[in-house]
Amino acid sequence: MVRLFSAVLGVAVLLAAGADAATVELKPVGAAGLLPNDYVQADNPIGGYVPDQGEWRMVVEFDLGAVKDIAVDKAVLLFDSQPLFTPAATLDAAVIPGSGDVEGVDYDSAAKQPLGRVAGPSQGSESLACRVDLTEAVRKTLGGGGQYLAIRFYRADVDPRNPAAGARSVHNPRLVINPPQPTGGSLLVRTDAAIADHADANVEGSLAWAVGQLADAAGTVELPGSMTYAIGGDLTVPSNVCLRFGCGAVLAVAEGKTLTIDGCVEAGLWTIFAGKGKIAGEPKVEAIRPQWFGAKGDGQADDIEPLQKAVDYACTSRVLAVDLGRGRYRITRTLNGTNTREAGTIHRDGLRIFGASLIGTQIIGDTGDHHAIVETSGAQWLEMERVHLVAGGGNPSSIGIFTGCPKACPQSQNQIYHVVISLGDAMQQNGGLGSIGIWNYAAEEHTYRSLYIHANRPVVLWAFNGEKPDAPDHKGMFNYTNSYVELLNAPHSLGVVTFSGESFLQAVGKHAPVVTSHCANSLTMQGVYLGSVGSGANTCAFDVYGSLTNLTYSGTIEGPATFARVNGVLIGSRASATYGLVGEAQRTGLLYGDQTGAMDGTAPLLELGPAGRIENCDLTFTLEAQRERPLIGFGKPKDGGAPAARMANTTVRTNQPTACLATPDALTATWANVVLSNGETKRVINERTAK
């Protein structure tokens, strides 16, 4: 047998035994033996990727006219008399086992259609592009009078954008593929462990070297998988370069060093960044994935570090989007979405965090009592959607989302949430206040849509923080002490808060109100279901301290016995509430001890504290059950004195019996222009005189 090969790029032909010994050179046709439609670099004789055909291909064209009369037994693709490809793990091997199957096709010299087509093996096979059996292809070429042989490698069974997984050229570490733009190319970073620093542009095959080879041309740099690439110095990947990560390809940035990425990043759900260094730049991606920083999303591992890194990188890079996808991310520290806009801090305005679905994406809070799962104090235009926040089983969080008013930047506005919050029945948490779904301290213009909250207190809207527990008017009842930022220790407005889209707020355990407010205004709840589950005393829908101004409510209430328990003043509000099926609604008195002990009898729809006031309101109640209850009730002062509660300029409509419209005799002289109506009877109260 005689081995024949081209000096540059050839096919070694094993001639049949007994044939005359001869040397026939297979001459390449065209530039470096490649078809004209392939973009190549002058020193790289390797074919490319054809986007419209969805194939990775290697095309080599030879003139076979000189070997017409030779019976070909086998041909193996060689480069400088050596096998062109070898797996990275066996670079020294001379012969690589395995070969692809050949599909022979007659060659059309006019149309320049390839004859040999070799099906690529599955990813990870040691025979990937290593040896090619061209027996039938060459025979058909010779037998049909063809003058040329074109060889195409293709891999339709795996992602064609990563053609070199597990193998590389022995003599040239680069693969050139057709890029989206005709002026670029693709370079394959070498996987040699001997490359100590891939930020060193002087080392051929390093990441920095590959980036430098592209210069200003648009192109792609491939990072083969299952390899950690050490970045020991500062490195910038410019906007014209796309980084394509194979599965398991990791860039480990050394401490004190910065990897700046301004081009696009193509990577799956695996770790691509590691080390104590900094990742900077403005990458061309739609969203940042926490898996890129090592998140497991299995519900067991502590994912707070990779999750926080993903959030921070999304903000510093101006991508401003974190895609959680499907996963269960357990965290042991509150996820920091805060913002102060101070120099040297991360500005988290405009951030969007989203998951795959409300069921498939969870953040499991093991942050502990009096700690939130997520904090967004000071952030503006922040959005969180399709995420389920749930208390963990180890050290369960007692708050779902806390957002407050920072001292340095007294704004926390325009936040939007579409989430599920599931916390436990744990009245011992938060100093006896129970678990809290959303705790809003003076944060305005917030929107909650299609929300589901399961907690002792689903919603707290409080305009004070840092007050002592015994502060007058209960201002110190809620005081968050674990914020990432210094909170404003003064009252602040809390307005324009909207719940919409069939939200569901459920008070667990019937111990506490669904909505607790202090000095809030412009609260809108449209199509909102307020309920309670579990054992315990029936609670109320709204527990009002200070003032609640301009409440607009429409929806269904099931469970809470009382619509509003007014310790302060409910003013300028409109409500249309349908009461579904509720059990016995025993009156237990106001939460904060403004009356002595539990009171007998059925809880009223409206309960006024000793100094409670309802003014300029229009309220409508439709009860499907438990209609035999008082419409209005009064709390007793601790000192036993007469209550100072009042109503004025208010109309209340109900479908209760006429007897339920009665009010206690001890009304103050300040009652004025109050109308109580059930469709049959209209009761007008004006200066303590009922008509």
HUDA-V496294 format. One record per residue. N is the residue number from 1. RES is the residue in three letters. SS is DSSP state (~ for helix, > for strand, _ for the rest). D_FIRST is the distance of its C-alpha to the first C-alpha in Angstrom with 1 decimal. Layout:
BEGIN
n=(N | N)
res=(RES | RES)
ss=(SS | SS)
d_first=(D_FIRST | D_FIRST)
END
This chain:
BEGIN
n=(1 | 2 | 3 | 4 | 5 | 6 | 7 | 8 | 9 | 10 | 11 | 12 | 13 | 14 | 15 | 16 | 17 | 18 | 19 | 20 | 21 | 22 | 23 | 24 | 25 | 26 | 27 | 28 | 29 | 30 | 31 | 32 | 33 | 34 | 35 | 36 | 37 | 38 | 39 | 40 | 41 | 42 | 43 | 44 | 45 | 46 | 47 | 48 | 49 | 50 | 51 | 52 | 53 | 54 | 55 | 56 | 57 | 58 | 59 | 60 | 61 | 62 | 63 | 64 | 65 | 66 | 67 | 68 | 69 | 70 | 71 | 72 | 73 | 74 | 75 | 76 | 77 | 78 | 79 | 80 | 81 | 82 | 83 | 84 | 85 | 86 | 87 | 88 | 89 | 90 | 91 | 92 | 93 | 94 | 95 | 96 | 97 | 98 | 99 | 100 | 101 | 102 | 103 | 104 | 105 | 106 | 107 | 108 | 109 | 110 | 111 | 112 | 113 | 114 | 115 | 116 | 117 | 118 | 119 | 120 | 121 | 122 | 123 | 124 | 125 | 126 | 127 | 128 | 129 | 130 | 131 | 132 | 133 | 134 | 135 | 136 | 137 | 138 | 139 | 140 | 141 | 142 | 143 | 144 | 145 | 146 | 147 | 148 | 149 | 150 | 151 | 152 | 153 | 154 | 155 | 156 | 157 | 158 | 159 | 160 | 161 | 162 | 163 | 164 | 165 | 166 | 167 | 168 | 169 | 170 | 171 | 172 | 173 | 174 | 175 | 176 | 177 | 178 | 179 | 180 | 181 | 182 | 183 | 184 | 185 | 186 | 187 | 188 | 189 | 190 | 191 | 192 | 193 | 194 | 195 | 196 | 197 | 198 | 199 | 200 | 201 | 202 | 203 | 204 | 205 | 206 | 207 | 208 | 209 | 210 | 211 | 212 | 213 | 214 | 215 | 216 | 217 | 218 | 219 | 220 | 221 | 222 | 223 | 224 | 225 | 226 | 227 | 228 | 229 | 230 | 231 | 232 | 233 | 234 | 235 | 236 | 237 | 238 | 239 | 240 | 241 | 242 | 243 | 244 | 245 | 246 | 247 | 248 | 249 | 250 | 251 | 252 | 253 | 254 | 255 | 256 | 257 | 258 | 259 | 260 | 261 | 262 | 263 | 264 | 265 | 266 | 267 | 268 | 269 | 270 | 271 | 272 | 273 | 274 | 275 | 276 | 277 | 278 | 279 | 280 | 281 | 282 | 283 | 284 | 285 | 286 | 287 | 288 | 289 | 290 | 291 | 292 | 293 | 294 | 295 | 296 | 297 | 298 | 299 | 300 | 301 | 302 | 303 | 304 | 305 | 306 | 307 | 308 | 309 | 310 | 311 | 312 | 313 | 314 | 315 | 316 | 317 | 318 | 319 | 320 | 321 | 322 | 323 | 324 | 325 | 326 | 327 | 328 | 329 | 330 | 331 | 332 | 333 | 334 | 335 | 336 | 337 | 338 | 339 | 340 | 341 | 342 | 343 | 344 | 345 | 346 | 347 | 348 | 349 | 350 | 351 | 352 | 353 | 354 | 355 | 356 | 357 | 358 | 359 | 360 | 361 | 362 | 363 | 364 | 365 | 366 | 367 | 368 | 369 | 370 | 371 | 372 | 373 | 374 | 375 | 376 | 377 | 378 | 379 | 380 | 381 | 382 | 383 | 384 | 385 | 386 | 387 | 388 | 389 | 390 | 391 | 392 | 393 | 394 | 395 | 396 | 397 | 398 | 399 | 400 | 401 | 402 | 403 | 404 | 405 | 406 | 407 | 408 | 409 | 410 | 411 | 412 | 413 | 414 | 415 | 416 | 417 | 418 | 419 | 420 | 421 | 422 | 423 | 424 | 425 | 426 | 427 | 428 | 429 | 430 | 431 | 432 | 433 | 434 | 435 | 436 | 437 | 438 | 439 | 440 | 441 | 442 | 443 | 444 | 445 | 446 | 447 | 448 | 449 | 450 | 451 | 452 | 453 | 454 | 455 | 456 | 457 | 458 | 459 | 460 | 461 | 462 | 463 | 464 | 465 | 466 | 467 | 468 | 469 | 470 | 471 | 472 | 473 | 474 | 475 | 476 | 477 | 478 | 479 | 480 | 481 | 482 | 483 | 484 | 485 | 486 | 487 | 488 | 489 | 490 | 491 | 492 | 493 | 494 | 495 | 496 | 497 | 498 | 499 | 500 | 501 | 502 | 503 | 504 | 505 | 506 | 507 | 508 | 509 | 510 | 511 | 512 | 513 | 514 | 515 | 516 | 517 | 518 | 519 | 520 | 521 | 522 | 523 | 524 | 525 | 526 | 527 | 528 | 529 | 530 | 531 | 532 | 533 | 534 | 535 | 536 | 537 | 538 | 539 | 540 | 541 | 542 | 543 | 544 | 545 | 546 | 547 | 548 | 549 | 550 | 551 | 552 | 553 | 554 | 555 | 556 | 557 | 558 | 559 | 560 | 561 | 562 | 563 | 564 | 565 | 566 | 567 | 568 | 569 | 570 | 571 | 572 | 573 | 574 | 575 | 576 | 577 | 578 | 579 | 580 | 581 | 582 | 583 | 584 | 585 | 586 | 587 | 588 | 589 | 590 | 591 | 592 | 593 | 594 | 595 | 596 | 597 | 598 | 599 | 600 | 601 | 602 | 603 | 604 | 605 | 606 | 607 | 608 | 609 | 610 | 611 | 612 | 613 | 614 | 615 | 616 | 617 | 618 | 619 | 620 | 621 | 622 | 623 | 624 | 625 | 626 | 627 | 628 | 629 | 630 | 631 | 632 | 633 | 634 | 635 | 636 | 637 | 638 | 639 | 640 | 641 | 642 | 643 | 644 | 645 | 646 | 647 | 648 | 649 | 650 | 651 | 652 | 653 | 654 | 655 | 656 | 657 | 658 | 659 | 660 | 661 | 662 | 663 | 664 | 665 | 666 | 667 | 668 | 669 | 670 | 671 | 672 | 673 | 674 | 675 | 676 | 677 | 678 | 679 | 680 | 681 | 682 | 683 | 684 | 685 | 686 | 687 | 688 | 689 | 690 | 691)
res=(MET | VAL | ARG | LEU | PHE | SER | ALA | VAL | LEU | GLY | VAL | ALA | VAL | LEU | LEU | ALA | ALA | GLY | ALA | ASP | ALA | ALA | THR | VAL | GLU | LEU | LYS | PRO | VAL | GLY | ALA | ALA | GLY | LEU | LEU | PRO | ASN | ASP | TYR | VAL | GLN | ALA | ASP | ASN | PRO | ILE | GLY | GLY | TYR | VAL | PRO | ASP | GLN | GLY | GLU | TRP | ARG | MET | VAL | VAL | GLU | PHE | ASP | LEU | GLY | ALA | VAL | LYS | ASP | ILE | ALA | VAL | ASP | LYS | ALA | VAL | LEU | LEU | PHE | ASP | SER | GLN | PRO | LEU | PHE | THR | PRO | ALA | ALA | THR | LEU | ASP | ALA | ALA | VAL | ILE | PRO | GLY | SER | GLY | ASP | VAL | GLU | GLY | VAL | ASP | TYR | ASP | SER | ALA | ALA | LYS | GLN | PRO | LEU | GLY | ARG | VAL | ALA | GLY | PRO | SER | GLN | GLY | SER | GLU | SER | LEU | ALA | CYS | ARG | VAL | ASP | LEU | THR | GLU | ALA | VAL | ARG | LYS | THR | LEU | GLY | GLY | GLY | GLY | GLN | TYR | LEU | ALA | ILE | ARG | PHE | TYR | ARG | ALA | ASP | VAL | ASP | PRO | ARG | ASN | PRO | ALA | ALA | GLY | ALA | ARG | SER | VAL | HIS | ASN | PRO | ARG | LEU | VAL | ILE | ASN | PRO | PRO | GLN | PRO | THR | GLY | GLY | SER | LEU | LEU | VAL | ARG | THR | ASP | ALA | ALA | ILE | ALA | ASP | HIS | ALA | ASP | ALA | ASN | VAL | GLU | GLY | SER | LEU | ALA | TRP | ALA | VAL | GLY | GLN | LEU | ALA | ASP | ALA | ALA | GLY | THR | VAL | GLU | LEU | PRO | GLY | SER | MET | THR | TYR | ALA | ILE | GLY | GLY | ASP | LEU | THR | VAL | PRO | SER | ASN | VAL | CYS | LEU | ARG | PHE | GLY | CYS | GLY | ALA | VAL | LEU | ALA | VAL | ALA | GLU | GLY | LYS | THR | LEU | THR | ILE | ASP | GLY | CYS | VAL | GLU | ALA | GLY | LEU | TRP | THR | ILE | PHE | ALA | GLY | LYS | GLY | LYS | ILE | ALA | GLY | GLU | PRO | LYS | VAL | GLU | ALA | ILE | ARG | PRO | GLN | TRP | PHE | GLY | ALA | LYS | GLY | ASP | GLY | GLN | ALA | ASP | ASP | ILE | GLU | PRO | LEU | GLN | LYS | ALA | VAL | ASP | TYR | ALA | CYS | THR | SER | ARG | VAL | LEU | ALA | VAL | ASP | LEU | GLY | ARG | GLY | ARG | TYR | ARG | ILE | THR | ARG | THR | LEU | ASN | GLY | THR | ASN | THR | ARG | GLU | ALA | GLY | THR | ILE | HIS | ARG | ASP | GLY | LEU | ARG | ILE | PHE | GLY | ALA | SER | LEU | ILE | GLY | THR | GLN | ILE | ILE | GLY | ASP | THR | GLY | ASP | HIS | HIS | ALA | ILE | VAL | GLU | THR | SER | GLY | ALA | GLN | TRP | LEU | GLU | MET | GLU | ARG | VAL | HIS | LEU | VAL | ALA | GLY | GLY | GLY | ASN | PRO | SER | SER | ILE | GLY | ILE | PHE | THR | GLY | CYS | PRO | LYS | ALA | CYS | PRO | GLN | SER | GLN | ASN | GLN | ILE | TYR | HIS | VAL | VAL | ILE | SER | LEU | GLY | ASP | ALA | MET | GLN | GLN | ASN | GLY | GLY | LEU | GLY | SER | ILE | GLY | ILE | TRP | ASN | TYR | ALA | ALA | GLU | GLU | HIS | THR | TYR | ARG | SER | LEU | TYR | ILE | HIS | ALA | ASN | ARG | PRO | VAL | VAL | LEU | TRP | ALA | PHE | ASN | GLY | GLU | LYS | PRO | ASP | ALA | PRO | ASP | HIS | LYS | GLY | MET | PHE | ASN | TYR | THR | ASN | SER | TYR | VAL | GLU | LEU | LEU | ASN | ALA | PRO | HIS | SER | LEU | GLY | VAL | VAL | THR | PHE | SER | GLY | GLU | SER | PHE | LEU | GLN | ALA | VAL | GLY | LYS | HIS | ALA | PRO | VAL | VAL | THR | SER | HIS | CYS | ALA | ASN | SER | LEU | THR | MET | GLN | GLY | VAL | TYR | LEU | GLY | SER | VAL | GLY | SER | GLY | ALA | ASN | THR | CYS | ALA | PHE | ASP | VAL | TYR | GLY | SER | LEU | THR | ASN | LEU | THR | TYR | SER | GLY | THR | ILE | GLU | GLY | PRO | ALA | THR | PHE | ALA | ARG | VAL | ASN | GLY | VAL | LEU | ILE | GLY | SER | ARG | ALA | SER | ALA | THR | TYR | GLY | LEU | VAL | GLY | GLU | ALA | GLN | ARG | THR | GLY | LEU | LEU | TYR | GLY | ASP | GLN | THR | GLY | ALA | MET | ASP | GLY | THR | ALA | PRO | LEU | LEU | GLU | LEU | GLY | PRO | ALA | GLY | ARG | ILE | GLU | ASN | CYS | ASP | LEU | THR | PHE | THR | LEU | GLU | ALA | GLN | ARG | GLU | ARG | PRO | LEU | ILE | GLY | PHE | GLY | LYS | PRO | LYS | ASP | GLY | GLY | ALA | PRO | ALA | ALA | ARG | MET | ALA | ASN | THR | THR | VAL | ARG | THR | ASN | GLN | PRO | THR | ALA | CYS | LEU | ALA | THR | PRO | ASP | ALA | LEU | THR | ALA | THR | TRP | ALA | ASN | VAL | VAL | LEU | SER | ASN | GLY | GLU | THR | LYS | ARG | VAL | ILE | ASN | GLU | ARG | THR | ALA | LYS)
ss=(_ | _ | _ | _ | _ | _ | _ | _ | > | > | > | > | > | > | > | _ | _ | _ | _ | _ | _ | _ | _ | _ | _ | _ | > | > | _ | _ | ~ | ~ | ~ | _ | _ | _ | _ | _ | _ | _ | _ | _ | _ | _ | _ | _ | _ | _ | > | > | ~ | ~ | ~ | _ | > | > | _ | _ | _ | > | > | > | > | _ | ~ | ~ | ~ | _ | _ | _ | _ | > | > | > | > | > | > | > | > | _ | _ | > | > | _ | > | > | > | ~ | ~ | ~ | _ | _ | _ | _ | _ | _ | _ | _ | _ | > | _ | > | > | > | _ | _ | _ | > | _ | _ | _ | _ | > | _ | _ | > | > | > | > | _ | _ | _ | _ | _ | _ | _ | _ | _ | _ | _ | _ | > | _ | _ | ~ | ~ | ~ | ~ | ~ | ~ | ~ | ~ | ~ | _ | _ | _ | _ | > | > | > | > | > | > | > | _ | _ | _ | _ | _ | _ | _ | _ | _ | _ | _ | _ | > | > | > | _ | _ | _ | _ | _ | _ | _ | _ | _ | _ | _ | _ | _ | _ | _ | _ | > | > | > | _ | _ | _ | _ | _ | _ | _ | _ | _ | _ | _ | _ | _ | _ | _ | _ | _ | _ | ~ | ~ | ~ | ~ | ~ | ~ | ~ | ~ | _ | _ | _ | _ | > | > | > | > | > | _ | _ | _ | > | > | > | > | > | _ | _ | _ | > | > | > | _ | _ | _ | > | > | > | > | > | _ | _ | _ | > | > | > | > | > | _ | _ | _ | _ | > | > | > | > | _ | _ | _ | > | > | _ | _ | _ | _ | _ | _ | > | > | _ | _ | _ | > | > | > | _ | _ | _ | _ | _ | _ | _ | > | _ | ~ | ~ | ~ | ~ | _ | _ | _ | _ | > | > | > | > | > | _ | ~ | ~ | ~ | ~ | ~ | ~ | ~ | ~ | ~ | ~ | ~ | ~ | ~ | _ | _ | _ | _ | > | > | > | > | > | _ | > | > | > | > | > | _ | _ | _ | > | > | _ | _ | _ | _ | _ | _ | _ | _ | _ | _ | _ | _ | _ | _ | _ | > | > | > | > | _ | _ | _ | _ | _ | > | > | > | > | > | _ | _ | _ | _ | _ | _ | > | > | > | > | _ | _ | _ | _ | _ | _ | _ | > | > | > | > | > | > | > | > | > | _ | _ | _ | _ | _ | _ | _ | > | > | > | > | > | _ | _ | > | _ | _ | _ | _ | _ | _ | _ | _ | _ | > | > | > | > | > | > | > | _ | _ | _ | _ | _ | _ | ~ | ~ | ~ | ~ | _ | _ | _ | > | > | > | > | > | > | _ | _ | _ | _ | > | > | > | > | _ | _ | > | > | > | > | _ | > | > | > | > | > | > | _ | _ | _ | _ | _ | _ | _ | _ | _ | ~ | ~ | ~ | ~ | ~ | ~ | _ | _ | _ | _ | _ | _ | _ | _ | _ | > | _ | _ | _ | _ | _ | _ | _ | > | > | > | > | > | > | _ | _ | _ | > | > | > | > | > | _ | _ | _ | _ | _ | _ | > | > | > | > | > | > | > | > | > | > | > | > | > | > | > | > | > | > | > | _ | _ | _ | _ | _ | _ | > | > | > | > | > | > | > | > | > | > | > | > | > | > | > | > | > | > | > | _ | _ | _ | > | > | > | > | > | _ | _ | > | > | > | _ | _ | > | > | > | > | > | > | _ | _ | _ | _ | _ | _ | > | _ | _ | _ | _ | _ | _ | _ | _ | _ | _ | _ | _ | _ | _ | _ | > | _ | _ | _ | > | > | > | _ | _ | _ | _ | > | > | > | _ | _ | > | > | > | > | > | > | _ | _ | _ | _ | _ | _ | _ | _ | > | > | > | _ | _ | _ | _ | _ | _ | _ | _ | _ | _ | _ | > | > | > | > | > | > | > | > | > | _ | _ | _ | ~ | ~ | ~ | ~ | _ | _ | _ | _ | _ | _ | _ | _ | _ | _ | > | > | > | > | > | > | _ | _ | _ | _ | > | > | > | > | > | _ | _ | > | > | _)
d_first=(0.0 | 3.8 | 6.7 | 9.7 | 13.2 | 16.8 | 18.9 | 21.6 | 20.4 | 17.0 | 14.6 | 11.1 | 9.0 | 6.0 | 5.1 | 6.3 | 5.7 | 7.6 | 7.4 | 8.7 | 7.2 | 9.3 | 10.7 | 12.6 | 15.1 | 16.4 | 20.1 | 22.4 | 25.6 | 29.0 | 30.1 | 27.3 | 25.3 | 28.1 | 30.3 | 33.7 | 35.6 | 34.2 | 36.3 | 34.4 | 35.3 | 33.9 | 31.8 | 30.5 | 27.5 | 28.1 | 29.7 | 32.9 | 35.4 | 36.9 | 40.4 | 41.3 | 38.3 | 38.6 | 35.0 | 33.0 | 30.1 | 27.3 | 26.6 | 23.8 | 23.5 | 20.8 | 20.8 | 18.1 | 19.6 | 17.1 | 14.2 | 16.6 | 15.0 | 11.4 | 11.1 | 10.4 | 9.7 | 10.8 | 12.1 | 13.9 | 16.8 | 16.9 | 19.7 | 19.2 | 15.7 | 17.5 | 18.3 | 21.3 | 23.6 | 24.5 | 27.7 | 30.5 | 30.9 | 27.4 | 26.7 | 25.0 | 22.4 | 18.8 | 17.6 | 20.2 | 20.5 | 21.4 | 20.7 | 22.9 | 23.3 | 22.4 | 25.0 | 23.8 | 26.3 | 26.4 | 26.5 | 29.8 | 29.4 | 33.2 | 33.9 | 30.8 | 30.3 | 27.2 | 24.7 | 23.0 | 25.5 | 24.5 | 27.5 | 28.2 | 29.1 | 32.6 | 34.0 | 33.2 | 29.9 | 27.4 | 24.7 | 26.7 | 24.5 | 21.9 | 18.7 | 18.4 | 16.6 | 16.5 | 14.8 | 18.1 | 19.3 | 16.6 | 16.8 | 20.6 | 20.5 | 18.6 | 20.6 | 23.9 | 23.5 | 23.5 | 22.9 | 22.6 | 21.3 | 23.7 | 23.0 | 26.2 | 26.8 | 30.2 | 32.4 | 35.4 | 36.3 | 37.4 | 39.4 | 37.3 | 39.3 | 37.6 | 33.9 | 32.6 | 34.2 | 32.2 | 29.4 | 29.2 | 27.1 | 25.8 | 26.7 | 29.6 | 32.1 | 33.4 | 32.8 | 34.6 | 36.0 | 38.5 | 41.9 | 45.1 | 46.0 | 43.6 | 44.3 | 43.0 | 39.8 | 38.7 | 37.8 | 36.4 | 38.2 | 36.2 | 36.8 | 36.4 | 39.2 | 39.4 | 41.2 | 44.8 | 46.5 | 45.3 | 48.4 | 47.0 | 45.7 | 44.3 | 41.6 | 38.5 | 37.7 | 41.3 | 43.5 | 45.7 | 42.9 | 41.5 | 45.0 | 45.4 | 42.2 | 43.8 | 46.9 | 49.3 | 46.7 | 46.8 | 43.9 | 42.8 | 41.8 | 39.9 | 40.7 | 38.1 | 39.8 | 40.6 | 41.3 | 44.6 | 44.7 | 47.5 | 49.8 | 51.6 | 53.4 | 55.0 | 52.5 | 53.2 | 50.9 | 52.4 | 53.3 | 50.3 | 47.8 | 47.1 | 46.1 | 43.9 | 43.9 | 41.3 | 42.8 | 43.9 | 43.7 | 46.9 | 48.5 | 50.6 | 53.2 | 54.9 | 58.7 | 60.5 | 57.6 | 57.4 | 54.5 | 55.7 | 54.0 | 55.2 | 52.2 | 51.2 | 50.0 | 47.7 | 47.7 | 48.3 | 50.8 | 49.6 | 50.6 | 49.5 | 52.3 | 53.3 | 55.0 | 58.5 | 58.0 | 59.2 | 57.5 | 59.2 | 58.8 | 59.2 | 55.9 | 55.4 | 55.6 | 58.0 | 58.8 | 58.1 | 56.8 | 58.2 | 54.8 | 53.4 | 55.8 | 55.0 | 57.4 | 56.6 | 59.1 | 59.2 | 62.9 | 62.6 | 61.2 | 63.6 | 62.3 | 65.2 | 63.2 | 60.3 | 62.7 | 65.0 | 62.2 | 61.1 | 64.7 | 65.2 | 61.9 | 62.8 | 66.1 | 65.0 | 62.1 | 64.4 | 62.1 | 65.2 | 63.5 | 62.2 | 60.3 | 60.8 | 58.9 | 59.1 | 60.0 | 62.8 | 63.4 | 65.7 | 67.5 | 69.9 | 71.4 | 72.9 | 70.5 | 71.8 | 72.3 | 75.3 | 76.2 | 78.8 | 77.5 | 78.3 | 76.3 | 73.4 | 73.2 | 70.8 | 72.2 | 71.5 | 73.3 | 71.5 | 69.1 | 67.8 | 66.5 | 65.3 | 63.6 | 61.9 | 65.0 | 68.3 | 66.9 | 63.3 | 64.1 | 66.3 | 67.5 | 69.0 | 71.8 | 72.3 | 74.2 | 77.4 | 81.1 | 82.5 | 79.0 | 77.4 | 73.9 | 73.7 | 76.0 | 76.3 | 79.4 | 79.8 | 76.8 | 77.3 | 75.4 | 73.5 | 72.0 | 70.7 | 69.7 | 68.0 | 68.4 | 70.1 | 71.9 | 72.7 | 74.4 | 72.2 | 73.0 | 72.9 | 75.2 | 76.0 | 76.8 | 80.4 | 79.9 | 77.3 | 77.7 | 80.0 | 80.7 | 83.5 | 85.2 | 84.1 | 86.7 | 84.5 | 83.7 | 86.3 | 84.1 | 81.9 | 81.7 | 79.7 | 77.6 | 76.2 | 75.1 | 73.7 | 73.2 | 74.1 | 75.9 | 76.3 | 78.5 | 80.4 | 84.0 | 84.9 | 88.4 | 88.3 | 85.7 | 86.7 | 90.0 | 91.1 | 90.2 | 87.3 | 83.8 | 83.6 | 81.1 | 81.7 | 83.9 | 84.8 | 86.9 | 88.2 | 84.9 | 85.6 | 84.1 | 81.8 | 80.5 | 79.5 | 78.1 | 77.2 | 77.8 | 78.1 | 79.8 | 80.6 | 82.7 | 86.2 | 86.9 | 84.5 | 85.8 | 87.8 | 89.0 | 90.9 | 92.2 | 92.9 | 91.0 | 92.0 | 95.5 | 97.2 | 97.3 | 101.1 | 101.0 | 103.5 | 102.5 | 99.5 | 97.5 | 95.9 | 94.8 | 91.2 | 89.8 | 86.0 | 85.4 | 81.6 | 80.6 | 77.8 | 80.3 | 84.0 | 85.8 | 89.0 | 92.0 | 94.2 | 94.8 | 92.6 | 92.6 | 90.4 | 90.1 | 88.2 | 86.2 | 84.8 | 83.6 | 82.3 | 79.9 | 81.3 | 81.1 | 82.0 | 83.9 | 84.7 | 86.9 | 85.8 | 88.6 | 91.4 | 92.5 | 92.1 | 92.3 | 89.4 | 90.1 | 92.0 | 93.2 | 95.3 | 96.2 | 93.5 | 94.0 | 92.4 | 90.5 | 89.1 | 87.9 | 87.1 | 85.9 | 85.7 | 86.2 | 88.1 | 88.0 | 88.4 | 87.1 | 87.9 | 91.2 | 93.8 | 96.6 | 96.0 | 95.1 | 95.6 | 93.4 | 94.6 | 96.2 | 97.8 | 98.9 | 100.2 | 99.6 | 97.3 | 97.8 | 96.6 | 94.8 | 93.4 | 92.3 | 91.4 | 89.7 | 90.2 | 91.5 | 91.1 | 92.3 | 94.0 | 97.7 | 98.9 | 97.6 | 98.8 | 100.4 | 102.0 | 102.9 | 103.1 | 103.3 | 101.4 | 102.1 | 101.3 | 98.9 | 98.1 | 96.7 | 96.1 | 95.1 | 94.6 | 95.1 | 93.1 | 93.8 | 95.0 | 96.6 | 99.7 | 100.1 | 102.3 | 103.6 | 102.6 | 104.0 | 102.4 | 99.5 | 100.9 | 104.1 | 106.5 | 108.3 | 109.4 | 107.3 | 105.9 | 108.0 | 108.8 | 108.2 | 105.5 | 103.6 | 104.5 | 102.2 | 103.4 | 104.6 | 106.3 | 106.6 | 110.0 | 109.4 | 106.8 | 107.1 | 105.7 | 106.6 | 105.7 | 103.4 | 102.7 | 101.4 | 100.7 | 99.9 | 99.1 | 99.2 | 97.7 | 99.1 | 101.5 | 103.8 | 106.8 | 106.2 | 108.0 | 106.8 | 108.0 | 108.5 | 109.6 | 108.8 | 111.5 | 112.1 | 111.7 | 115.3 | 116.6 | 117.9 | 117.7 | 114.4 | 114.0 | 111.3 | 111.8 | 110.3 | 111.1 | 110.1 | 107.8 | 107.3 | 105.8 | 105.1 | 104.4 | 104.6 | 106.4 | 109.9 | 112.9 | 113.9 | 110.6 | 111.8 | 114.4 | 114.4 | 116.2 | 119.7 | 119.3 | 117.7 | 118.3 | 120.1 | 117.0 | 115.5 | 115.7 | 114.4 | 112.4 | 111.7 | 110.5 | 109.9 | 108.6 | 109.2 | 112.6 | 114.2 | 114.1 | 115.3 | 116.2 | 116.8 | 118.6 | 120.2 | 120.2 | 121.9 | 120.0 | 120.8)
END
